[in-house]
């Protein structure tokens, strides 16, 4: 695995071990396997009903060009 690989946000809907359905659980992981391991640590013996990948959001980091564009627009 590439060490520079950015984490991805995975979204889960699960049924907890006591039967409660929990939706929109968002967990970061470099791979889906890593995210599922984190999920299992938090919700032991849960059943995954649905899963997906969250849309990519802007990281909040700006390049020099982005900053210059913002400054020049004012």
Buried (B, 14 or more C-beta within 10 A) or exposed (E): EEEEEEEBBBBBBBBEEEEEEBEEBEBEBBEEEBBBEBBEEEBEEBEBEEBEEEEEEEEEEEEEEEEEEEEEEE
